Amino acid sequence: MDLEFTAAEEEFRGEVRAFLAEKLSPRIAEKVKLGKRLTKKDMEDWHAALNSRGWLAPHWPREWGGAGWTAVQAHIFDVESNAAGSPRIIPFGINMLAPVLIKYGSEAQKKHYLPRILDGSDWWCQGYSEPGSGSDLASLRTKAERQGDHYIVNGQKTWTTLGQYADWIFCLVRTSSEGKPQEGISFLLIDMKSPGVSLRPIILLDGEHEVNEVFFDNVKVPAENLVGEENKGWTYAKYLLTHERTNTANMGNLSAALQQLKRIAKETKKGGKPLSADPWFAGRMAKAEIDFEALKTTNLRILVEADAGAAAGPESSMLKVKGTIIRQEINALARRALGPLALPFVSEALDEGYNEAPIGPDYANALASDYFNNRKLSIFAGSNEIQRGIISKTKLGL
Amino acid sequence: MDFRLDDDRRMLGETLDRFLKENYPLEKRHAIAASDEGFSREMWGKFAELGVIGALFDEAAGGFGGQGDDLSVVFEALGRALVVEPFLPTLLAGTLIAELGDDGQKAMLEGVIAGETLIAFAHGEPQSRYELEVVATRATRAGDAWELTGEKSVVPGGGHADWLVVSARTSGNDDSPEGISLFLVEAAGQGVTRRAYSTVDGYPAAEISLAGAKASLLGEVAAAFPAIEAAVARGVTALCAECLGAMEVAKDMTVEYMHTRKQFGVIIGKFQALQHRMADVLIEIEMMRSAVINAAGNLGAERASRERFASAAKNLAGRAGRQVAEEAIQIHGGMGMTWEYPVGHYAKRIVMIDHLLGDTDHHMERFIALG
C-alpha cells in the first residue's frame, strides 16, 4: 500500500493552487467563506474562468472539451478549490445532462448543446421530481404526447434548483402508461422560454429562493429534443444518477467545513478558554474529524479503484450516506459553537454592499441558516433511506 | 496512491486464512480457550512454522515483515478466526526487545519467532487504567542487576510467558512519562508470582506480583517511554485490524441469518428496519477498514501522525465495533444470545477489544490532545 500522492499529483496540486491564486477573486472567495449569496453573474464568471483553462468539465471526453483527469486529480481539484473558497460548479449541465448526451444523445445534440454548456450560453436545470414523485421517481406523471413532429407536455416538476436562472430544462416525462412505471418514461429537453412553461419559487426554511416549481401547460416541444429512444428514459435517468453520485462524498466541501469549524471553536471562548478546549465540545469535534479521516480514505480507495476501471456502484451510496451525516454534524457543531450568537439573522447582510457591522463574528450570520439549508443533503439525490435500500439490495443481496 | 496489498502480503493473508479455516474451527478454538493454559502450544508451533510470528518483525529483528501492512494482514485473519494464541503480547514485547535490546537480549527473538520462547509485556497496573505513563512499580539497582517490586495487572499472555518485558520506575512521579525504564524478567525466577486466568472473551491473561524480582535493564535508564508509546501504537493498529476481521465475520453471519431465518412467513431480511441497519453496519465496516489502513500506513511516520491515526482507529473500533457487535446479536435474536451459536463470541471479542490498550474515550482524548 502507498498512502502518498504521487509527485505528479502533487505537481498538479501546485498548478491548481496557482490557478486559484490567479483567477479566484478575493471578493468571491470571501462571499463563499462567509456564506453570502452569490449572484448569477458570480457563478457564470467562475464557470468562465474554469472554462478558459479547460477545467470546467474535466471528466468529459477530451474531444468534447474534457481535461483527461484521473479521479484522484478531480479529488485534488475539489479539495483545493473548496479550501480557497471557490464557488461550486453548477452541476446540472456539466455533471448531469452532459454525460447522458455524450452516451445516449445524437451527434447533432452533442454538437449543439455541449459547447453551449461550456461557454455558458445555456443554463440548465433538472426536471426530475414531481409533487407526487420524490424518492419514488418512476411514479412521475408529467405527460408528453406525440403529435406529428412535436410532443405536447403537460404536468409539473418541483425542487428545480436555480430554475429561475435556467434557459433549458431536461425532463423525465411519461410517454406511455403501458407496462411497469419505469418502461414508459422518456428524456426530453425543453426550452424554458416555450409558451406554457411557468415557474414559481419555493422559499426554503432558510428563507432563500433556491428551488422552484415548474409548470407545463400544453408546451410544444420539437420531437428532435428527445434524447435516445422513446420510453427508454429510465435507463438514461439512472445513468445520470450514478454520475450525480460520483462526487457524493463531497470531500472538498466537507474538508473546508471541518477546517472552518475548528477555527471557530478556537476563536470562540467559553469560560475564558477556547471552546476547542472544552472536553464535551472537543469530543464531538474529534468524533466528526475521526469519521472524516476514515471517510477520506474510503473515498480515495473508491476513486483509485475507479481510475483502475472499476465502476462506481453501491460504494457511492455509502459515500452519500456517511458524507452527508458528517457534513450535517459539522453544520450542527458550527451552529452550536456560536451559542446565542447563532440567533441573530440579518438577511440583507448576505448581499454584497451591506456595510453595517456584523452582530458577533462576520461568519456567524449565515451559520444557523446553513445548518437548516443542509438538512437537504440527506434528502436529495436519493434520500439516505433510498441509499440504504440500494446498499442492502446490491451489497447484502436482500 | 495504492490501497492494494502487495503480492507477498496478500499471499500471507490467504495462507493464514486457509490454515485457520482447516485447523482452527470455532469448536477447536473454544476447546483451546478452555484448556489449562488457555492457548495451544501445538498451534503456536504451527503458526511459527507458517511464518506468522516472523511476519510481525522486520529483518533486523530476525523476522521478514514488521511493517504496518504485515500487522494488519495477520491480525485481521486472526480476528476472523478468534485466535487466542499470544500474538498481541508477542508483538508488544518483541517490538520493545527489538527496539531497545542489546545483542544478547535480541538473540532471544530467534526463539520467539521459532515459537519456542514465549514473551509478554507487563505494563498495566491496578491503578493505571489506560494511561501509559502511570507506572508505580519500582526498580532498584542491586549490584550489576536490578530488582523490581510492584503489581502488574491484566497482562495479556502474562501467565505462561517465559520472559516478561516489565516497565518500572527508576525516577519521577508515578504518573510521569520520564523516569520509566524497561527490564527483562525471567517469569519463573524468584520474586515473581503469577495468577493466570482467561478474560471474559476467552483470551489468556495474568496478574503479576513482583517482589524484588531479578531483572536486566532493556535500553537506557529512565528513557523507555517513547519506545513504549511506539510499541503500543503497533499493538493498537494490530487490535484494530483484529477487530475489523471479527466485525466482518459477525456481519457476514448476520447477513446469512437474515437470508434464512423466517418470521411471519418471510425471511427477516425482507424487513426494511433490518435492511437499513445492516446497510449502516456495512458502511461502518468500510470506515473501519479505512481507519486501519490509515493507522497501518502511518506506523512509520513521525510521532504525531502515528499516534493520531492509531488513536483515530481505536476510537472508531470502539464505536463502530460496538454497533456491529450489538446489531449482530440483536438481529440474531435469541440465537445471538447462545453459547452454541458462533456470532456471540465474535461480538464478545469485538466489544472487549475496546478494553485493551485504551478504550473509545481514552483514544478520543488522545486524538484531541494530539491536535
Interface residues (C-beta under 8 A of the other chain):
Chain A: M1 D2 L3 E4 F5 T6 E9 V72 P279 A282 G283 M285 A286 K287 E289 I290 D291 E293 A294 L295 K296 T297 T298 L300 R301 V304 E305 M318 V321 K322 E385 Q387 R388 G389 I391 S392 K395 L396 G397 L398
Chain B: M1 D2 F3 R4 L5 D6 D69 V255 M258 H259 G269 K270 Q272 Q275 H276 M278 A279 D280 L282 I283 E286 M287 M288 R289 S290 A291 I293 N294 A296 G297 N298 F309 A312 N315 L316 R319 M364 E365 F367 I368
